[in-house]
Structures are given as C-alpha cells and as structure tokens.
C-alpha cells in the first residue's frame, strides 16, 4: 500500500500539462486545497471479467474506485440511469453508496458467481478492471468529501485525456504482470488519476461557490488556511482583513462578492461543518463545540441547527446508529 502526500502527486500529474494549464486559476485552487490531503490507495482486485458478471466495492464503508483498462462496462448506481464506461475511463466513489458494474445496461437478474481472471491473455468478451479503495486524510479530508459529489467520473474525452491515457496504459501493462492483489505502482498511479479527476470536477460551474471560490482567490487562500487551523479562535473582521492586507470595508466587499456570503456567515458554516466532522468521529457535543469556539451549549445548538439542520445531539446519535448498522 502506498501512502502519498499530494505534493508529490501534484508534480507527477502536472508533468504532461503545458505551463498555461498549470497556472490556470482552477489548478491553483486544486493545488492549494488538495495540498492538505493525504491519499492512501489500495487494490481490491485487478484482472478481467468475462461473460455475465457483476462487480462492486459497495458495503465496505470506504471510498473506492473502478478503472476500465480494457473493454467496457456499465456503472449502476441506485436510483440513477446506468452509465457506460469505456477504456481509459473510471469512477471514484467518495462515499460508500450502493453500486455495481456489469456488461449489461439493464441486467434482468444477478449473474452467477464469476471469478476474475488474470489480465493476460485478453479474452474477446473480457473487461479489464483495476478496483480498490482509498482514504482521504489530513485537515481537508472531510471538508473535501463534503464539498464534492458522492462520485465522479474519469472520461476519455476531457481536456485531461492526453495526460491520463498514458497513465491508464502503464496501469494496464502493470496489471498484466500482477499475479496477486498488490501493486504499489498501480496504487500510486491511481492517486495521480484522482488528482486529474478532481481538477475536472472543480471546473464545473456548480462547484464555483463558497469554499472553492474563496480558496481560488490567492489573496484569501492564507485566510482560509488559518480559519481551518484555528476554527475556535475569536476571529474579528479586523483580524481577517489584516491577514489579507485589506481595509475592513474592502475585505467585506471583496469577500462577499467572491463567496456569496459575508465573512461572518462563511465562518459560521465552516465552523459547523468542522463540528459535524468531529461529531461523526465520536467526539461529544461539548468537546466539538469548544473546538469551534463555543462555550455556551445553547448558542452552539442554535448555530449547529441553523447550518446543519439538526440538533447536534440528534445528529450525534444518528451517526452512532449509522456506524452500528454499517452505514457510512
């Protein structure tokens, strides 16, 4: 298993890009945000399925991925239309949602048990796959997952395809050599593919709000880093304005224009999301409140319900029940 800090992945992923692309504002945004992440990928299986089959990583309470190395498969997610994935395409699932891959767009019944075969020799009806799990760590891990959709695709017809195609070819070559379910090289390259997929998703219009827009503006990125490091600090408008080298009035105007929220509203939402993360990890309501600067339980409860939509005690109990039931 490879344990990779995104700094090095960023350098690898940017290798095939031209200078203009790397300096694009979306790249700066992703570089800065993902820099706070640690990505750890591990293979579940690699090889080819033939005939009638069904593959899934659901039910294991982990983020996961499926990469199509050869052939094609349909991605089935509960409640959504099937999506055809071809060679050099794949999906990253940030949350453990019900899903499966199969060769049919509308499978009528579950196929019989089918063992995955080695990648070589290629079979006429075979679909080559590399599937596994990954963890997002670091201070940005949960915020990252909360800000992104529950899954996103790697497509072969995007601007990044010229860079990701060689990565898929290397993974395919390595898959042909793999006799067990361990390949540090495939795991490492999967992490690079994740970087590319994230950058594509972040360029979508519906992602250009809140946290992402604040981080994309170089003047505000250091402020966001400080807010994440010290959410419990009694931040004043004057302190925030000084940190970004602006007058109070100029800071309020530019920040509100950028994020769509006043600094106070943005800070409130950020604090409550961090508090929700801590509750999900098992901290008490009192401790979570203190970590984001609330000494009054009543004030914290009001703020939490306003942002998250639930009383913190109810939120904590429901997440504990989820863990008992094996729901992520």
C-alpha positions, -999 to +999 in steps of 0.1 A: +000+000+000+013+034-010+009+064+013+013+095-007+013+132+002-004+152-026+026+175-031+045+148-050+014+136-069+008+171-080+042+173-096+037+140-113+002+149-126+013+183-139+042+168-159+022+163-190+005+197-189+017+229-205+026+259-184-006+278-192-028+249-179-008+245-147-011+282-139-049+283-146-069+296-116-086+262-112-053+245-109-042+269-082-074+262-064-070+224-066-033+226-058-039+246-027-069+226-014-056+191-022-023+200-007-039+195+027-049+159+018-031+126+022-043+100-002-039+063+005-050+039-022-051+001-021-060-025-047-090-048-042-087-067-074-072-064-109-078-086-139-106-093-163-142-105-161-157-125-189-193-134-199-220-124-175-206-108-144-212-081-117-185-063-097-188-039-068-169-024-039-201-014-020-208-022+016-172-019+029-176+016+044-148+030+023-142+053-006-135+033-037-126+033-074-131+013-106-108+018-136-117+003-170-084-008-185-099-028-215-133-033-229-163-016-213-188-018-185-220-001-173-219+017-139-251+011-120-259+034-090-291+030-071-318+055-083-298+067-114-295+057-150-267+033-160-236+050-173-214+034-200-176+034-192-151+026-218-113+021-219-093+048-201-124+057-181-134+051-145-152+063-114-142+075-080-168+070-052-161+093-023-188+076-003-199+040+002-231+041-020-249+011-035-235+004-069-221-023-092-205-027-127-218-051-153-216-057-191-253-051-195-272-018-194-303-034-179-293-067-162-325-087-156-312-108-127-280-112-107-254-132-126-239-164-112-207-162-092-179-153-116-142-153-106-120-126-120-094-140-144-058-127-150-054-098-174-034-120-198-043-134-223-070-109-234-105-125-239-128-114-267-156-107-242-134-096-214-135-064-194-102-054-178-105-037-144-085-023-116-106-017-085-098-007-050-102+016-020-087+049-009-087+071+021-086+109+022-067+122+053-054+155+066-073+185+077-091+189+044-103+153+041-138+155+054-144+190+040-132+178+007-157+149+007-185+172+019-178+197-009-177+171-038-205+149-052-206+114-038-190+101-070-173+115-101-161+100-134-129+099-154-138+104-190-116+098-221-129+129-240-120+156-215-091+181-218-071+160-194-074+129-216-040+135-233-024+132-198-045+104-183-043+080-213-006+072-207-014+066-170-040+040-180-016+024-204+010+020-176-016+006-153-028-019-179+008-030-185+014-034-148-019-053-144-007-079-169+023-085-146+004-087-114-003-122-100-016-111-066-037-082-055-008-059-045+008-034-069+023-002-054+027+012-089-010+008-097-019+023-064+004+053-069-009+059-105-045+057-092-037+085-069-025+106-098-056+099-117-076+110-087-058+144-089-069+148-126-105+138-119-107+163-090-094+191-112-120+183-139-149+182-114-137+215-098-141+233-131-178+226-133-199+257-127-218+243-098-186+239-079-177+275-081-191+287-048-183+290-011-152+273+000-139+267-036-143+303-047-126+316-015-097+292-020-094+301-057-086+337-049-049+339-039-055+368-015-079+347+005-062+313+005-040+321+035-070+333+054-089+301+047-059+281+059-059+300+092-096+295+097-092+258+092-063+256+115-079+277+142-117+274+139-122+281+176-103+314+176-124+345+182-120+359+147-129+395+142-134+413+109-104+435+116-081+404+121-093+387+089-089+420+070-054+424+083-044+389+073-053+395+037-038+431+038-071+449+031-091+475+049-121+462+067-146+477+042-126+464+012-123+430+027-160+427+034-169+438-001-144+415-019-151+385+003-188+387+000-185+391-038-162+361-040-180+337-017-216+348-019-216+352+018-205+377+044-173+367+063-193+360+094-218+337+075-189+319+059-171+314+092-203+301+108-208+275+081-172+264+082-172+260+120-204+240+119-191+217+092-159+211+113-181+205+143-201+179+124-169+162+113-159+159+149-192+145+160-190+119+132-156+109+146-171+103+180-165+135+200-190+147+225-212+177+216-194+197+243-160+189+230-170+196+194-185+230+204-153+240+223-131+232+193-150+256+171-151+284+197-184+279+216-185+278+253-223+281+255-241+248+246-273+267+238-255+291+214-238+261+197-270+242+194-287+271+177-258+277+153-255+239+145-292+235+138-292+266+116-264+253+094-267+215+096-304+213+100-304+190+131-299+194+168-263+183+175-274+156+199-297+141+174-270+143+147-245+126+170-270+098+179-280+092+143-243+089+132-236+064+160-266+043+148-252+045+113-219+031+124-236+003+143-256-006+112-225-003+090-237+028+071-211+054+062 
